[in-house]
Amino acid sequence: MGRSIAAPRRERRLPGISGRLLPSRGHPARAVLTGFAGAILLGTVLLSLPFATETGQSAGFVTALFTSTSAVCVTGLIVESTPDYFSTFGEVVILGLIQVGGLGIMTMASLLGLLVARRFGLRMQLTAQAETKSLGLGEVRQVVAGVLKISVAFEIVVAIIFTVRLITGDGESFGKAAYFGVFHAISAFNNAGFSLYANSLEDFVSDPWISITVAIAVICGGIGFPVLFELARRARKPRAWTLHTKITLLTTGALLVVGFVFITAAEWSNPDTMGPLGVGDKLLSGFFMAVMPRTAGFNSLVVGDMNPATLLLTDVLMFIGGGSAGTAGGIKVTTFALLAFVIAAEVRGEPSVHVMGRKLSASVQRQALTIALIGVGVVMTATIALLAITDHTMDRVLFEVVSAFGTVGLSAGITGELGSAGEVIITLLMFIGRLGPITAATALALRDRPRRYELPESRPIVG
């Protein structure tokens, strides 16, 4: 055992990519960035082909890059109407990019999470047995297979419901209904928000079959694969759930309730949104619009006509996002919840933070604070930049920026009016927002180092 502890660790195994040993300076998150950048580049090339558009003319580079990034990063923001601008080939390319992006995000985030867990297990246990806790090929296959099975199962169910509804309710042919059903099922579960309807899902604002089905798919795709996997195994044993699952479910539920109550109340009498609807339809649209900021991007009401207070609350919900290791973006509900627990403990004067029978380590608290503040910095920087180069008001610009960073896809209607420079900024935001929190969180966890000494303590004035 002594030799195992003292052995130099000059190499690190990169799980889930090649299975070989890489130099210790290598970082698995780099492979994630490279892989997604490659997928975006491939999508840009395919969407630039002449037969990818309805007119037969090649889309501009910025348009193709923007759309490809939005699809791979499962965002849903668009500068050109998907059904009107792109041909069937272009739509299929977008659908493929959404599926690749969604599966890749869930798989890689789950594998990186396991890597972090194994790293901590090794350092804390310091036993020879802990050396065997590296992420093996069997675990990689299990994660990949689990993500694939869960994704396909949800997408098939949603596609069937969507298809049947379009046939029986709208009289669509089987071919068109099936195509629309599959497209929206993949887009919904992967929280992409792309739609084959020019006005998203506004035509289904009073249709519970479509609205509720899409909303459930968005919620399930957004809470993360680890939570779905644990629910599938221990659905009837909530006491055995991990702290991560408990926090994710409780925080997600609380945010959905808050969003539903506030949005419904704020838009109830708005003549441009819920005003003309009946009571049941108002409640249905309120629930749907409360779910979408979880980073889905569909809308059944015109977002640009909502009250400023509704837009601001939606900004907050989009910034928080959904669950870790899922298709949702944002800083993640776990990060938000951990910061809330830290604040509560500080207000009570407690020396440590305890959550549901567990103590939160100081490193986890610092990681949550770092991710949140980096997110605030990115959003503020992009907002200032767009305000400087456009004539749009701050509430509209902030909404677009947070939607891009949170990979949501909801828009106040100004995405196509930002110009090439603005579109490039939004493109970068979607890429950073999609992969930034994952890679940053992993990097912070894996860079945890012991300190050999402490400096004298000092307490500057705070507040």
N, C-alpha and C positions, 0 to 999 in steps of 0.2 A: 504493500500500500504506500510505503514511503517513496519508492521509486516512482509510483504513479503520480504523486503530488508534485515531486520535485522535477519531473520531466519537463523540458522546455517545450513550449507550445509555439512552434514556428509556422505551423500550417493550420488552416481552417477548412473544414469540409463545407463545400457549397451545396446545400441540399436542393434537390428537385430540379437541377439544371443539367449537370453532367455527371455527378457522382464522383468526380475526381477531386484530388486535393489541390487547393490553390494557395498562393502565398498569403500570409496573414494580412498583408496590406490590402488585399482584395476585399470587396464588400458585396454581399449577395444583392443588395438593393440596386447596385449598378446594373446588374443583369435585367432587373425589372424595367429600369429607365430605358436601357438600350432596346429591349424587346418591344416596348410600347412605342418608342420613337420609330423603330423599323416598321411597325404595323401602320402607324400614321403616314409614313412616307409612301408605303405601298398603296394605301388607300388614296392618297393624294394623286398618285400616278394614274390609278384606275379611274378615279372621278374626273380626271383631266382629259380622258379619251373622248373623242367627238360623239360616239354613240352612247355616252353616259348621260347626255342631256336630251330633252325633247326636241330641241331645235337642230340637233346634229352638229352644233358648234362647240368647240372645246371650252369648258369652264375656265375662268381665269385661275391662276395659281393660288391667289389668296382665297378665293371662294372654295376651291377644291381642298386646300389645306385646312381652312376653317371647318368645313363639313366633315372631313376625315377625322380631325382632332375631336370634334364634338361627338362623333360616333364612337370612336375607340375609347374615349374618356367617358362614354355613356352620359353625355350632358343633355343634348337636345336643342341647344341654341342653333338657329339657322339664319343665314343671310339671304337665302333663296328658298321659296316654298318647295318642300320635298316633292309633293305629287305633281306640281305644275312645272317645275324646272328640270327635274331629273327623270330620265326614262326608266323603264322597268329594270334595265341592266343597272342603272345607277342606284335605284332603290334596293336591288338585291345586294349590291356592293355595300351600301350603307348598313343593311341588315346583317351582313356577314361581319362587318367591322364592329357592330354593336355586340354580336355574340362573342366574338373573339375578345373584345375588350372586357365584357362582363365576366366571362369565364376566367380570363387571365387575371383580372383584379381579385376575384374571390380566391382563386387558387394560390396566387403568389402571396397575397396578404395572409392567408391561412398558413402557408409554409413559413413565411417570415416570422409569424407569431409563434409557431412551434420552435423555430430556431432560437428565438429569444427565451422561450420557456426552458429549453434544454440548456442554454447558456447559464441561466440562473440556477437551474438544478445542479449543474456541475460545480459551480462556484460555492454554493451554499452547503452541499453535502460533503464535498471533499472526500469521496470514497472511490475505491477502485471500480465499484459498480457504476458509479456515475459516469465513468468514461464510456459506458455502453449506451448512454442516453443520447448520443448523436442521432440526428434525424436520418433514419435508414431508408433504403429504397422501398421497403414494404410500407412504411408510413407515408412516403411520398405518393405511392400508388393509391393508398387508401384515401388520402386527402383529395387527389385528383378525381378518383372514381366517385367519391362522395359528392363533390361539387357538381360533377357532370350529371349524376343521377338525380340529384335534387333539382337542378336547373331544368333539365329536360322534363321531369315530372310536372313541375309547376307550369312550364310553358305549354305542354300538351293540354293540360286541363283548361288553362285560360284560352288557348286557341280554339278548343272545342266549344266552349261556352260562347265565345265571341262569334264564331262561325254560325252556330245554330241560331243565335240571336239575329244576326244580319239576314239570314235566310227567312226566318219566321216573322221577324218584325219589320224588316225593310224590303223584303222580297228580292234580295240579291241572288244572283246565280251562285251555284255551289263553288265554282272556280274562283270568282271574285271574293266571295265570302271567306273561303279558306285562305286565300292569299292575304286578305286584310286581317283575318284572325291570327294567322301565324306571325305576321309582321308586328302587330300590336301586342301579342303575347310576349314575344322576345323583347320588344322595346319596354314593356311594362315591368317584367320581372328583373330586367337588367337596369331598371331605373333610368332609361335613356330618354324617354319623352318624345322621340320621333314619332310622327303620325302621318298617315297617308291621307288625312283630311286637312285641307288648307287652314281651317280654323280649329285645329287640334280636335278635342272631343266636345266642343260646345254644342254640337247637334244632339248630344246624348245627355245633356244636363238633367233631363227628367227621366232618364232610363236607368233604373236601379241595376238591371242585369249587367250593363256595360260599366257603369260607374263603380259599383261595389266590387265587381270582378277585378277591374284594373287596380282599384285602390288596395285590395287584398294582395294582389301580386306585387305591387310596389312595396307594401309593408314587409312582406316576407323576403323579398329580394334585398331590402335595405337593412334588415336587422343583422345580417351576416351569417355566413356558413357555420361558424362554430356554434351559434345559438340555435340555428335550425337543426344541426346534427344532434345537439344535446336534447332538444325538445323531442326529436324523433326517438331517442333512446330512453328518456326519462320524463316523458310528458306528465305522468301521474305521480312523480316524486319531486315536487318543487323544492323540498328541503334538501335534496341532494344536488340541486343545481349549483354550478359554480358562481362565484361572486360576479364574474363578467356577465353571465346570462341574466342574473337577477337585476343588476344595474341597467343592462341594456333594455330589458323588457319593461321595468318600472319607469325608467326615464322616457322611453318611447311612448308608453301609454299616457304618461302625464303631459307630455308635449302635444300629443294628438288631442287630448281633451281641451287643453288650453287653447290650441289653435282653432279647434272646432267652435268653441264657445265665443271666442273673440271675433273670428271672421264672420260667423253667422250674425252676431249682434251688430257688428260694424257695417255689414252690407245689407242687412235686412230690408231697409227702406231705400237703398240706393237704386234709383230708377234705371241706371245703366248696367246693373248686375242682377241682384236678387229681387229687386222691387217688383217686377211683373210676374214673378213665380208664385205658385201656391205654397202653402206652409210645408207640405211634404217635400216639394222640390227644393225649397230653400234649405231645409235640413240636409237633404241629400247633397246639394252642391256645396254646402258649408263643410260637410264631412270630407267630400272629395278634395276641396281646395285646402283643407287642413292637412291631408295626407301628402299632397304633391310637393310641398317644400322639403319633404324627407329626401329630396333630390330626384324626383321623377320627371317633372317638367310638363306633364299634360295639364290642360286647363279646360274646365267646363264653363267658366265665366271669363269675360274679357278682362285680363289682368290690368291693362292700361286704364280701365275705367274704374278701378277700385279706389277707395278712399286712401288718403296718405297714411292714416293710422294703420290700415290693413297692409299696405305695402311695407311699412316699417316693421310690423310684427313678422311678416313673411321674410323680411331680411334676416331677422334674428333666427327664425326657424331654419332657413337655408344655410346660415353660417354654422349652426350646430350640426346639421346633417343627420345621418343615420348611424347604424351600428358598424363596428369595426369588422374587417375581413368580409365585407359585403359589397354590393354594387353602389351603395350610397356614398356621398362625398361629405364635405364639411369637416369640422374638427372632430366630429363623432360625439355621440351622446354620452359615451363613457368619459371622455375628456371633460365635457360640460358637467356631468354629475360629480366627478372627482373634485373639480374646482368648487362646486357647491358644498361638498362635504368638508373641504379644507376651510372654507369661509365660515361654515357653521361651527367647526371646532375652534377656530380662532376667536369667534364672537363669544363663545362659552368659556374661553380661557383655558381650554384643554391643551396639554403639552403634546399630545399625539392625536392622530386622526383614526377613528375606529368606524368601520362600516360593516353592518350585518355580521357581527362576530369576528371580524378580521381587522387587523391593523394595516393601514396603508404605509408603505415604505416612503421615506423621504425622497428617494429617487423617482418614484412614480409621481409624486406630487410635483416635483420639478419638471418632469417630462410633460405633464398635462399643462402646466403653466406656460412652458416654452412653446408647445404646439399652438395654444390659444393666442399668445402674443405675436407669434410669427404670422398667424392667420390674419390678425388685426392689422399688422404692418403691411402685409401684401395687399389687402383690400384697400387700405387707405392710400397706399402709393398708386395703385391702379386707378382709383377714383380721382385723385388729384390730376393724374396724367390725362385722363379722358375729359375732365372738366376743362383742362387747358387747351385741348384740341377740338372740342365740340361746343355747340351752343345749347346743349340739353341741360335741364335743371338737375340739381344734385340728387333729388330723390329718385329720378329715373336712372341716372348714371349709377348711383349706388346700388340700385336694384339689379342692373345688368351685371355689375362687377361681382356682387355677392352670389348671384345666380351662376356665373361662370366659375368662380372659386369653389363654390359648393357643388359644382357639376350638376346643377338642378335642371336648367333649361327653360324655366319660366322667364318671360320677357315682358317688359313694359311697352314693347312695340318699337324700340329704337335700335335694335341690333343691326338692321340693314342700313341704318343711317349714320353709322359711326365712321365711315370712310375706311380706306385701306389700313391706315395707321391704327385706327381704333380696333379694327377687326384683328390685327396682329396682336394687339394688347390682350384682347379677349381670348385669342387662341392660346397665348402663353399662360393666361390665368387658368384656362381649362386644364392644361397639361400640369401646371403646378398644383392646382387644387385636387386633381385626380390622384397624382402620385406623390405629391409633396408630403402630406400627412403620413402616408404609409412609410415612405423611405426615411423621413425625419424621425418618426417614432422608433423605427428599427435602429437607426444609427445612434440615437440617444441611448437606447437600451444596451446596445452592444459596445458602446464606448464607456460604459461604467467602469471606473478604475478606483482601486483603493488609494487613499491618501496616507502617506507615511508620516505626516506631521500636521499639526494644526497651528495656525497663527493666533495671537491674542484676540479675544473676542471684543467687539465694539458694537454699540447700539446707536446708530444715527437716528435722528428724529424722523418719524414717519407720519405723513399726513399734515 
